[in-house]
């Protein structure tokens, strides 16, 4: 993968990790609207990462999908 794509992927992953770390805590005073907003952002960034992986690592797609499926079980 070239340097530009590597940097693009690193930026996407940083954004996704940042989104996940900023998850609203479902404790007292939990606001469903905040969770909904957070969830939409995380889903969008996760989808961007998956699409990038699919388009840039086509030979490894099945292996990557299996690994990702294990992570989210």
ZATI-299423 format. One line per field, with one value per residue: residue number from 1; x, y, z of N, C-alpha, C in turn. Coordinates in Angstrom, 3 decimals. Example, Ala and Ser with C-alpha at 12.3 -4.5 7.8 and 13.67 -1.06 7.14 Angstrom:
i = (1:2)
npx = (13.190:12.850)
npy = (-5.690:-2.250)
npz = (7.800:7.080)
capx = (12.300:13.670)
capy = (-4.500:-1.060)
capz = (7.800:7.140)
cpx = (13.200:12.900)
cpy = (-3.300:0.030)
cpz = (7.800:7.870)
***
This chain:
i = (1:2:3:4:5:6:7:8:9:10:11:12:13:14:15:16:17:18:19:20:21:22:23:24:25:26:27:28:29:30:31:32:33:34:35:36:37:38:39:40:41:42:43:44:45:46:47:48:49:50:51:52:53:54:55:56:57:58:59:60:61:62:63:64:65:66:67:68:69:70:71:72:73)
npx = (0.864:0.525:2.099:0.289:-2.233:-1.816:-1.586:-4.134:-5.713:-4.754:-5.611:-8.391:-8.779:-7.913:-9.928:-12.143:-11.444:-11.343:-14.032:-15.202:-14.019:-15.232:-17.744:-21.010:-21.706:-23.914:-25.317:-26.731:-28.874:-28.621:-28.812:-30.762:-30.724:-28.117:-26.685:-27.698:-26.763:-23.982:-23.782:-24.527:-22.357:-20.202:-20.974:-20.908:-18.171:-17.011:-18.046:-16.801:-14.143:-14.323:-15.035:-12.755:-10.825:-11.863:-11.581:-8.837:-7.499:-8.156:-7.477:-7.256:-9.693:-11.678:-10.353:-9.932:-12.595:-13.440:-11.817:-12.702:-15.377:-15.052:-14.132:-16.392:-18.193)
npy = (-1.167:2.224:5.256:7.406:6.133:4.581:6.568:7.700:5.543:5.238:7.665:7.314:5.142:6.272:8.168:6.485:5.055:7.193:7.944:5.660:5.696:7.926:7.191:7.548:7.115:4.804:5.638:7.168:9.793:9.344:10.110:9.241:10.448:11.494:9.113:8.017:9.843:9.513:6.785:6.778:8.194:6.471:4.152:5.093:5.750:3.261:1.813:3.199:2.435:-0.375:-0.427:0.729:-1.196:-3.384:-2.442:-2.024:-4.277:-6.674:-9.400:-10.444:-10.252:-12.160:-13.324:-11.054:-10.304:-12.526:-12.241:-9.748:-10.357:-12.076:-10.282:-8.772:-10.440)
npz = (0.000:-0.794:0.479:0.800:0.922:3.182:5.140:4.924:5.770:8.393:9.486:9.287:11.023:13.435:13.798:14.104:16.444:18.213:18.178:19.347:21.875:22.881:23.632:24.966:28.380:29.743:32.261:35.207:34.270:31.603:28.201:25.579:23.043:22.755:22.697:20.344:18.419:18.758:18.078:15.348:14.225:14.834:13.450:10.795:10.487:10.965:8.801:6.701:7.191:6.799:4.049:2.938:3.612:2.144:-0.500:-0.725:0.111:-1.399:-1.836:0.650:1.778:2.690:4.856:6.473:6.979:8.477:10.762:11.710:12.237:14.395:16.287:16.889:18.121)
capx = (0.000:1.364:2.162:-0.944:-3.311:-1.498:-1.940:-5.598:-6.240:-4.405:-6.520:-9.720:-8.770:-7.847:-11.261:-13.013:-11.072:-11.773:-15.488:-15.509:-13.605:-16.152:-19.082:-21.720:-21.862:-25.350:-25.579:-27.753:-28.964:-28.309:-29.689:-30.809:-30.391:-26.659:-26.263:-28.077:-25.814:-22.694:-23.899:-24.515:-20.988:-19.369:-21.360:-20.425:-16.721:-16.715:-18.350:-15.714:-12.972:-14.579:-14.970:-11.350:-10.184:-12.341:-11.057:-7.382:-6.975:-9.145:-7.051:-7.359:-11.014:-12.342:-9.623:-10.218:-13.982:-13.498:-11.199:-13.597:-16.551:-14.660:-14.003:-17.689:-19.065)
capy = (0.000:3.416:6.096:8.196:5.245:4.209:7.712:7.806:4.477:5.579:8.744:6.732:4.321:7.189:8.744:5.433:4.814:8.375:7.835:4.600:6.152:8.972:6.629:8.003:6.099:4.652:5.671:8.127:10.950:8.918:10.715:8.406:11.225:11.531:7.785:7.880:10.641:8.821:5.526:7.078:8.539:5.270:3.277:5.694:5.606:1.831:1.441:3.749:1.571:-1.646:-0.209:0.943:-2.509:-4.190:-1.963:-2.005:-5.592:-7.615:-10.793:-10.844:-9.837:-13.205:-13.456:-9.850:-10.401:-13.517:-11.630:-8.695:-11.004:-12.585:-9.133:-8.216:-11.470)
capz = (0.000:-0.866:1.681:0.905:1.386:4.553:5.979:4.899:6.619:9.778:9.897:9.459:12.239:14.581:13.969:14.631:17.843:18.950:18.330:20.298:23.201:23.312:23.798:26.160:29.413:30.039:33.696:35.597:33.394:30.237:27.198:24.379:21.855:22.653:22.270:18.948:17.627:18.827:17.347:13.919:13.850:14.894:12.347:9.547:10.412:10.841:7.418:5.885:7.384:6.127:2.609:2.601:3.666:1.022:-1.774:-0.757:0.456:-1.946:-1.729:2.043:2.243:3.468:6.120:7.262:7.433:9.558:11.925:12.201:12.803:15.714:17.190:17.253:18.693)
cpx = (0.909:1.211:0.871:-2.091:-3.081:-1.897:-3.458:-6.228:-5.952:-5.327:-7.929:-9.794:-8.693:-9.222:-12.203:-12.717:-11.511:-13.280:-15.855:-15.150:-14.561:-17.571:-19.739:-21.925:-23.333:-25.636:-26.729:-27.713:-28.625:-29.318:-29.656:-30.425:-28.868:-26.116:-26.547:-27.115:-24.452:-22.724:-23.846:-23.105:-20.100:-19.698:-20.835:-18.915:-16.305:-16.965:-17.272:-14.469:-13.150:-14.458:-13.529:-10.599:-10.583:-11.718:-9.539:-6.727:-7.904:-8.755:-7.254:-8.755:-11.683:-11.685:-9.906:-11.638:-14.123:-12.938:-12.112:-14.852:-16.248:-14.587:-15.342:-18.664:-19.118)
cpy = (1.227:4.298:6.904:7.339:4.803:5.329:7.883:6.766:4.771:6.674:8.213:5.928:5.200:7.789:7.717:5.162:5.991:8.341:6.807:5.034:7.202:8.489:7.162:6.851:5.995:4.579:6.614:9.327:10.619:9.502:9.879:9.165:11.301:10.193:7.591:8.632:9.951:7.564:5.753:7.410:7.300:4.343:3.798:5.488:4.143:1.365:1.966:2.874:0.235:-1.495:-0.003:-0.377:-3.365:-3.754:-2.032:-3.333:-6.684:-9.080:-11.326:-10.607:-10.898:-13.350:-12.265:-9.920:-11.394:-12.951:-10.590:-9.295:-11.541:-11.450:-8.657:-9.251:-11.331)
cpz = (0.000:0.365:1.883:1.446:2.828:5.502:6.057:5.833:8.094:10.306:10.159:10.749:13.489:14.857:14.579:16.102:18.710:19.196:19.394:21.718:23.751:23.510:25.063:27.134:29.808:31.537:34.008:34.658:31.950:29.271:25.919:23.105:21.657:22.173:20.788:18.036:17.584:17.962:15.835:13.440:13.818:13.725:11.010:9.411:10.306:9.403:6.478:5.982:6.676:4.611:2.150:2.594:2.465:-0.298:-1.856:-0.407:-0.088:-1.802:-0.321:2.611:3.103:4.837:7.040:7.812:8.577:10.851:12.545:12.833:14.203:16.734:17.712:17.772:20.180)
***
